Amino acid sequence: MSNGKEKGRMKKWLFLLLLAFPAGVRAELVTPRFTQGSMNSTTTTTQEIVEEITTTTYGSALNKWSGDNITHTSTSSGGIADSDSVFNMTTAGSDFTLEIVTRAASQVLEVTEIEREIDTTSTTVSLSVFSQ
């Protein structure tokens, strides 16, 4: 046990000696040993964009007619959609054509779908030159 006590005393004496006689610390001046230099840097960025665009075209209400050798009458002047609408041949026995178009409001007229992919690559090269 005395061995452990002696080691403890020795550590204390050593510690006190180090405090009493500190070693000197010195710093040396560092001078760079280059006169010039350069650095190259290249950065490449890649981007991929995938788009899906859907466009829906809606129509307004439509009631129209066209034809040859045809006349239209309506007692109420309500147009071709009214129940009193009457179409007559202008010249009986002659050739005629009649086209009637009716469409409800908000009816889908057209749906267009576009799918596209855009790929871009960008490269930036920089050069830094320095000297002393």
Secondary structure as UniProt FT lines:
FT   HELIX           2..20
FT   STRAND          36..59
FT   STRAND          62..68
FT   STRAND          70..74
FT   TURN            75..76
FT   TURN            80..81
FT   TURN            83..84
FT   STRAND          85..89
FT   TURN            92..93
FT   STRAND          97..103
FT   TURN            105..106
FT   STRAND          107..131
//
